[in-house]
């Protein structure tokens, strides 16, 4: 998934917040998800966030400390570079991708998770390198947990 580069005007939001409108639909450009976690830069300064509905489209909020420290205010034009954050479906191992594709609810829930949770599930599956015969079993367990809406598996 390619990073998106654009210029935007920072907008004021309710509660004294500010945000950056996104001039594209991430569901169409990247992949359909309930939440799009992003990382990138605004005026060259690192930023992370979640693309959320704005009044007339979509965008992401800038936290008060970030925009205050970076000297950005509502009405300012900014240069933005953003991309999906964390492991994405197109970069998964084939067996994991097939399992998530076969169970759409689990796949959709996986896609909605923050990268911390996605990476934790993938690290646990990858830990089967010492016991490759367990990989199929662990993938099935992850799919079952995701289908049940469980963000992270309990550690034994």
N, C-alpha and C positions, 0 to 999 in steps of 0.2 A: 504494500500500500504506500503510495507516494505521499510525501509531505505536501501540504497545501500552503501556498504562499499568496498573500493578499494584503491589501491595505484596508483599514477600516477606521471608523471614527468611534472612539470610546463613548459609551452612552451611560447616563445616570440611571440607576435602578432604585427600587424601593429600599428604604432603610439606610440611605446614604451609601449604598453599594454602587460600583461601576462594573461595566461589562463590555466585552468585545463581541459585536455581532459577527456571525459566520455567514459568508455569502454563498453557501452551498448546503445541500442536504447530505449529511454524512451517511445516511441510510442508502442513498443512491450511489454515492461516490465510493464508499468503503464497503460496508456490509450492514445489513439491517440489525440493529441492536436496540435494547431498551435504554441503555446508557452508553455514551461514547466518552470514555476516559481518554484525555489527550495530554500530550507533552509537546513543548516547543519553545518558541521565543516570541516576545513582544518587544519590538525595538531593541532586539539583541539580548534582552534579559530573559533568563529561563523562567518558564511558567508551566504549571500543570493545572488541570481542571477537568470539568465534565461539561460537555455540550448539553445545554438544557433549553427548553422553550423560552423564547423572548417574546415580547409583545407582538412583533410582526415577523417572526422567524425563529432562528436559533442563535445561540451564542454561549460564551462562557464568562463566568464572573472572575474578577480580579479582587483578591482579598485586600482589605484596607492597608495592611502593612506593606504589601507588594507595591500597590500603586502610589502610596505615599513615598516610599523609599526610592522608587524608580522615577518619581517626578511626572507621573501620568495622571491626567484628570479628565473628567467628562468633557467632550468636545475636541480632544486632541486626536490628530490623525496618527495612526501607528502602523508599523509594518509587522505583519504576523506570519510566522511559519509554524504550523502545527501538524501533528500526525497521531495516529492511534498509539496509545501507550500500552506497553506490555506485549506478551505473546498473543498473536492473532491466529485465527484458524488456518490461514494460508501458510503459516510457518510451522504447523504442528507435525509431529511424526505421523506417517500415513495411517497406522493402526488406531491412533487416538482420534485423528480427524474422521475416519470412517465410523468409529463408534459414536462420536458426537453427531455426525450426519444421520446416522440410523435412528437416533433418539432426539428428535427436534427440540423437545422441551429441555433436555439436558444441555444441548448445544446452545440454545438461546440463553439459558441461565449462566452457562460458562462465559458466554460473550458479554454478559452484563456485569460480571464480577470485576472488581478492581484487580490490577495486575498482581498484587500481593497474593491474592487467593488463587488466581490462575497459575501463577508460578509455583505455589506450594503444591497444588495437585500434580502439576507436570514433574516437579522434582521427585515427588513420591513415586510416580510411575517410573521415572528414569532410574530410581534406586534399585530396580529389578535387574540391573546389569549383572549382579552377582548370582541371581536366581532367575534366569530368563523364562523359565517355565511358569513363573508367577505373573508375568506381565499381563497376560490375557485376563487373569483373575482380578488383578488390581485395576485394570482399565474398566472392567465390568463394575467393580465396586465404586469407582469414581463416577461412572455414568449413573449408577443408582443413587448416589448421594446428590449429584447435581439434579437429577429428576425430582428428588424430594425437596429441592431448594436449600440444601445445606452448603453454606459458604466454605467451610473447611472441615476436614475429617478429624475425628478425635484421635489423638495420639495414644498409642497403646503403651 
